[in-house]
Amino acid sequence: MNKLLVLGLLIFSTSSLLAGPEKMLGTWKSNKGATVAHLKIHTALTKTQIEKISTVLGKMVIVIDAETFTLKQDDWKFTTKYKILSETKNTITFEAENPQTRKMEKGVFEFDASGKGFWSSDDKIEGFKERFDKVITQ
């Protein structure tokens, strides 16, 4: 009986660890419209600043598999391994290499209730969050 209990707990804990990454797996694309709407309400950025930032929004694609993130925009591409640090009902906190600094940094994806999109914040601008939507392939 004890062996069955241990096996059950092992299966449960393993599936719980995989649940976070499962939610993340796939291809995600920046949603310019949703991000700009958020910036207008939740940041102190001026209209001109938002217009400037919006020129790069809607282009980033993030491909996430069980081990790596691949970031793509235009002809630029960066791949890094990641590690899940924690998970709540709607957030996943991870650690991955920053493509600019090449240092490991913590990041958070805040998923909506549907699981079809997440927000990613940037601490450099108070209130900044970029929306990414899951790319569904037919």
Backbone torsions as a table, in degrees:
resi	resn	phi	psi	omega
1	MET	NA	-42.5	179.5
2	ASN	-62.7	-37.5	179.3
3	LYS	-64.4	-38.3	177.7
4	LEU	-65.9	-40.3	178.7
5	LEU	-63.3	-45.6	179.0
6	VAL	-62.7	-42.9	179.1
7	LEU	-63.4	-42.9	177.8
8	GLY	-61.2	-44.3	178.4
9	LEU	-64.6	-38.8	178.9
10	LEU	-63.8	-44.5	179.1
11	ILE	-64.5	-44.0	179.6
12	PHE	-62.0	-46.0	-177.7
13	SER	-68.0	-35.8	177.8
14	THR	-66.8	-43.5	179.4
15	SER	-67.4	-31.7	177.0
16	SER	-66.7	-39.3	178.9
17	LEU	-65.9	-34.0	-178.7
18	LEU	-80.3	-18.8	-176.2
19	ALA	-61.6	-39.6	179.3
20	GLY	-62.6	-56.9	179.6
21	PRO	-59.8	-35.4	178.9
22	GLU	-55.4	-41.8	-179.8
23	LYS	-63.2	-31.5	-176.1
24	MET	-84.7	-26.2	-171.4
25	LEU	-60.1	139.4	177.1
26	GLY	129.9	-166.0	-179.5
27	THR	-112.6	132.4	-175.5
28	TRP	-127.4	137.3	-179.2
29	LYS	-122.4	139.4	177.3
30	SER	-57.9	135.4	178.7
31	ASN	-106.3	99.6	-176.0
32	LYS	-61.0	-47.3	-176.2
33	GLY	-60.9	-47.7	-179.5
34	ALA	-66.0	-38.2	-179.6
35	THR	-66.8	-46.8	179.9
36	VAL	-61.4	-42.5	178.7
37	ALA	-60.2	-41.3	178.3
38	HIS	-64.4	-44.7	-177.8
39	LEU	-61.7	-38.7	-179.8
40	LYS	-62.3	-34.4	-175.6
41	ILE	-91.8	-38.4	-167.4
42	HIS	-107.8	5.2	178.0
43	THR	-128.4	167.8	176.6
44	ALA	-97.7	17.4	-180.0
45	LEU	-67.5	145.1	176.8
46	THR	-78.1	165.8	177.5
47	LYS	-57.5	-41.3	179.6
48	THR	-64.3	-42.7	178.5
49	GLN	-63.5	-42.5	178.8
50	ILE	-64.4	-41.1	177.7
51	GLU	-60.8	-40.9	179.2
52	LYS	-66.0	-46.2	179.1
53	ILE	-62.6	-37.7	-175.3
54	SER	-65.6	-16.8	179.0
55	THR	-67.2	-21.3	178.6
56	VAL	-105.0	-9.1	-179.9
57	LEU	-76.1	153.9	177.8
58	GLY	84.2	2.6	-176.8
59	LYS	-109.8	-28.8	-175.4
60	MET	-70.5	134.4	173.5
61	VAL	-121.3	132.8	177.2
62	ILE	-116.7	123.9	176.1
63	VAL	-109.5	123.3	-176.7
64	ILE	-119.7	123.8	172.0
65	ASP	-114.4	-168.7	-174.3
66	ALA	-65.2	-19.0	-176.4
67	GLU	-125.2	-24.8	-171.4
68	THR	-133.0	155.7	166.7
69	PHE	-105.7	136.8	169.5
70	THR	-122.3	122.3	178.3
71	LEU	-102.2	132.5	-179.9
72	LYS	-135.3	135.7	173.1
73	GLN	-153.0	122.5	-175.9
74	ASP	53.2	-122.3	-179.1
75	ASP	-99.0	11.5	178.7
76	TRP	-97.5	141.9	179.5
77	LYS	-147.8	138.6	179.1
78	PHE	-142.4	130.4	178.5
79	THR	-121.5	136.1	177.9
80	THR	-145.1	151.0	172.4
81	LYS	-76.8	154.8	177.8
82	TYR	-134.0	163.4	179.0
83	LYS	-135.1	130.5	177.2
84	ILE	-77.6	126.7	179.0
85	LEU	-97.0	-39.6	178.9
86	SER	-163.3	166.1	-179.9
87	GLU	-147.7	140.1	170.3
88	THR	-120.6	-171.7	-179.1
89	LYS	-57.3	-40.8	-175.8
90	ASN	-123.4	5.1	178.3
91	THR	-128.7	149.4	171.3
92	ILE	-128.2	122.5	177.3
93	THR	-101.8	131.4	-175.7
94	PHE	-137.4	169.6	174.5
95	GLU	-126.1	132.1	179.9
96	ALA	-151.9	163.7	179.5
97	GLU	-74.3	132.4	175.6
98	ASN	-77.2	126.4	-177.3
99	PRO	-65.0	-23.7	-179.6
100	GLN	-84.0	-46.3	-175.0
101	THR	-94.0	-18.3	-175.6
102	ARG	64.3	18.1	176.6
103	LYS	-103.9	151.9	176.9
104	MET	-71.4	132.2	179.9
105	GLU	-137.2	153.5	178.3
106	LYS	-85.5	141.4	175.8
107	GLY	-138.0	161.8	-179.9
108	VAL	-135.0	131.9	170.0
109	PHE	-105.2	125.3	178.9
110	GLU	-106.9	104.8	-174.7
111	PHE	-81.9	146.3	173.0
112	ASP	-79.4	171.8	-175.6
113	ALA	-61.4	-30.5	-177.9
114	SER	-77.0	-20.2	-175.5
115	GLY	77.5	4.8	-177.7
116	LYS	-94.3	2.8	179.3
117	GLY	-162.1	156.4	175.0
118	PHE	-141.7	160.9	175.7
119	TRP	-109.8	140.2	176.3
120	SER	-124.8	123.7	-176.1
121	SER	-92.8	164.9	176.1
122	ASP	-133.2	115.5	-175.6
123	ASP	-66.8	-12.8	-178.2
124	LYS	-70.5	-25.4	179.4
125	ILE	-125.3	116.6	-178.2
126	GLU	-60.2	127.2	179.0
127	GLY	87.1	-5.1	-177.3
128	PHE	-72.5	130.3	170.7
129	LYS	-143.8	138.8	175.5
130	GLU	-108.9	135.0	-179.5
131	ARG	-91.1	135.4	173.6
132	PHE	-124.6	134.6	179.1
133	ASP	-113.1	144.2	179.7
134	LYS	-67.3	134.4	177.3
135	VAL	-88.5	119.7	-179.8
136	ILE	-98.4	122.1	178.7
137	THR	-95.5	139.6	-178.9
138	GLN	-86.5	NA	NA
